[in-house]
Amino acid sequence: MEMYPDQTLQLPGSVVTIGAFDGVHRGHQALIGRAVNRAGELGVPAVVYTFDPPPRAYFQGAPVLTPLARKLRRLEALGPEFVVVAGFDAGYAARSAEDFLDELAALSPSEVWVGPDFRFGRCGAGDVDALATRFRTRVFEPVQCSRGEVISSSRVRRLMALGATGEARALLGWSP
């Protein structure tokens, strides 16, 4: 797996999945796995586009579940050829939705895979519908645990704060 900063990678074709992927939990693993499989079916490289720090950590001070080095190791285990790590800071947060779409265009995506609540650009101006105006967009529905609850990084953080580390680890799906 090769890593690139944002706005540097250019490809003649790809399948891209985008997200904070903090924790690289079982839901993230399923989304990335589907994108990697789809890239194989289409004969193009799989690209994971992520952020450091995660936007929720930057805007809300949420604890980071996976420091970048650990996140990259977990992503590599899922099989993408490339990962783009956008340095999330005030300058990045101020970028327009159109700027983000232009950056994605350099990856020539056959498909872009995101979760249903995906937002991008300054003040979250872009959403799944805006993404779909430029790219074939696939929305991956959230993965649920055995109790029927959605697996999310926020939920993992809450469980850890409550001391329910065993349940949090089960949602992460990774060995400590």
C-alpha positions as CSV (number, residue, x, y, z in Angstrom):
1,M,0.0,0.0,0.0
2,E,1.3,3.4,-1.0
3,M,0.4,6.5,1.1
4,Y,0.0,10.0,-0.4
5,P,-1.0,13.4,1.1
6,D,-4.1,15.0,-0.3
7,Q,-4.0,16.7,-3.7
8,T,-0.9,14.6,-4.9
9,L,-2.2,11.3,-6.2
10,Q,-3.4,11.0,-9.8
11,L,-4.6,7.8,-11.3
12,P,-6.1,6.7,-14.7
13,G,-8.8,4.8,-12.9
14,S,-9.8,3.7,-9.4
15,V,-12.5,2.8,-6.9
16,V,-12.4,5.2,-4.0
17,T,-13.8,5.0,-0.5
18,I,-13.8,8.0,1.7
19,G,-14.1,8.4,5.5
20,A,-12.5,9.3,8.8
21,F,-12.2,5.6,9.5
22,D,-11.3,6.3,13.1
23,G,-11.0,2.9,14.8
24,V,-11.2,1.1,11.5
25,H,-14.1,-0.8,13.1
26,R,-16.1,-3.7,11.7
27,G,-18.4,-1.3,9.7
28,H,-15.3,0.4,8.2
29,Q,-13.8,-3.0,7.4
30,A,-16.9,-4.0,5.5
31,L,-17.1,-0.8,3.5
32,I,-13.4,-0.8,2.6
33,G,-13.6,-4.6,1.9
34,R,-16.5,-4.0,-0.5
35,A,-14.6,-1.2,-2.3
36,V,-11.4,-3.3,-2.6
37,N,-13.5,-6.2,-4.0
38,R,-15.2,-3.9,-6.5
39,A,-11.9,-2.4,-7.6
40,G,-10.7,-6.0,-8.3
41,E,-13.8,-6.7,-10.3
42,L,-13.2,-3.6,-12.4
43,G,-9.5,-4.1,-12.7
44,V,-8.5,-0.8,-11.1
45,P,-6.7,0.1,-7.9
46,A,-8.6,0.6,-4.6
47,V,-8.0,4.0,-2.9
48,V,-8.9,4.8,0.7
49,Y,-9.2,8.5,1.3
50,T,-9.0,9.4,5.0
51,F,-8.2,12.3,7.3
52,D,-5.7,13.0,10.1
53,P,-6.9,14.0,12.6
54,P,-10.5,12.8,12.0
55,P,-12.8,15.7,11.6
56,R,-14.8,14.9,14.8
57,A,-11.5,15.1,16.7
58,Y,-10.6,18.4,15.0
59,F,-14.0,20.1,15.4
60,Q,-15.3,18.6,18.7
61,G,-12.2,17.4,20.5
62,A,-13.3,13.7,20.3
63,P,-10.6,11.3,21.4
64,V,-8.9,9.6,18.5
65,L,-9.4,5.9,18.5
66,T,-6.5,5.0,16.2
67,P,-3.4,7.2,15.8
68,L,-2.4,7.5,12.2
69,A,0.4,4.8,12.2
70,R,-2.0,2.2,13.7
71,K,-4.8,3.3,11.3
72,L,-2.5,2.8,8.3
73,R,-1.5,-0.7,9.5
74,R,-5.1,-1.6,9.8
75,L,-6.0,-0.1,6.4
76,E,-3.1,-2.0,4.8
77,A,-4.4,-5.3,6.1
78,L,-7.7,-4.6,4.2
79,G,-5.9,-4.6,0.8
80,P,-6.1,-1.2,-0.9
81,E,-3.3,-0.2,-3.2
82,F,-3.3,3.4,-2.2
83,V,-4.3,5.6,0.8
84,V,-4.7,9.3,0.7
85,V,-4.3,11.0,4.1
86,A,-5.6,14.6,4.1
87,G,-4.1,16.7,6.9
88,F,-7.3,18.0,8.5
89,D,-6.7,21.5,9.7
90,A,-8.3,25.0,9.4
91,G,-7.1,25.3,5.8
92,Y,-8.5,21.9,4.8
93,A,-11.8,22.5,6.6
94,A,-12.2,25.8,4.7
95,R,-12.0,24.1,1.3
96,S,-15.1,24.2,-0.8
97,A,-17.1,21.1,-1.8
98,E,-16.2,21.8,-5.4
99,D,-12.5,21.8,-4.5
100,F,-12.9,18.4,-2.9
101,L,-14.7,17.0,-6.0
102,D,-12.0,18.4,-8.2
103,E,-9.4,16.6,-6.1
104,L,-11.3,13.3,-6.4
105,A,-11.5,13.7,-10.2
106,A,-7.7,13.4,-10.3
107,L,-8.2,9.8,-9.1
108,S,-10.5,9.0,-12.1
109,P,-12.9,7.0,-9.9
110,S,-15.2,4.4,-11.6
111,E,-17.1,4.4,-8.3
112,V,-16.9,6.2,-5.0
113,W,-18.1,4.3,-1.9
114,V,-19.3,6.2,1.2
115,G,-21.6,5.9,4.1
116,P,-25.1,7.5,4.0
117,D,-24.2,10.4,6.2
118,F,-21.1,11.4,4.3
119,R,-20.5,15.2,4.1
120,F,-17.6,17.2,2.6
121,G,-16.5,20.7,2.0
122,R,-16.7,23.9,4.1
123,C,-19.5,23.6,6.7
124,G,-20.4,20.1,5.3
125,A,-21.8,21.8,2.2
126,G,-21.4,18.6,0.1
127,D,-23.3,15.4,0.6
128,V,-24.0,12.1,-1.1
129,D,-26.2,13.7,-3.7
130,A,-23.6,16.3,-4.6
131,L,-21.0,13.6,-4.9
132,A,-23.3,11.7,-7.2
133,T,-23.5,14.7,-9.6
134,R,-19.8,14.0,-10.6
135,F,-19.2,10.3,-9.8
136,R,-20.9,7.0,-9.7
137,T,-21.6,6.9,-6.0
138,R,-22.3,3.8,-4.0
139,V,-23.8,4.2,-0.5
140,F,-22.9,1.5,1.9
141,E,-25.4,1.0,4.6
142,P,-24.2,1.0,8.2
143,V,-23.2,-2.4,9.7
144,Q,-25.1,-3.5,12.8
145,C,-23.9,-5.6,15.7
146,S,-25.7,-8.7,16.8
147,R,-28.1,-6.6,18.9
148,G,-29.1,-4.6,15.9
149,E,-27.3,-1.4,16.8
150,V,-25.2,0.5,14.3
151,I,-21.5,0.1,14.7
152,S,-19.9,3.6,14.7
153,S,-16.7,5.3,16.0
154,S,-18.9,7.4,18.3
155,R,-20.4,4.3,19.8
156,V,-17.0,2.8,20.4
157,R,-15.9,6.0,22.1
158,R,-19.0,6.0,24.4
159,L,-18.4,2.3,25.3
160,M,-14.8,3.0,26.1
161,A,-15.7,6.0,28.2
162,L,-18.1,3.8,30.1
163,G,-15.4,1.2,30.7
164,A,-17.1,-1.4,28.4
165,T,-13.8,-2.2,26.7
166,G,-14.8,-5.7,25.8
167,E,-17.9,-4.6,23.9
168,A,-15.9,-1.8,22.3
169,R,-13.2,-4.3,21.1
170,A,-15.9,-6.5,19.7
171,L,-17.2,-3.7,17.6
172,L,-13.7,-2.8,16.5
173,G,-13.0,-6.4,15.4
174,W,-9.2,-6.0,16.0
175,S,-6.9,-7.6,18.5
176,P,-5.7,-5.0,21.1
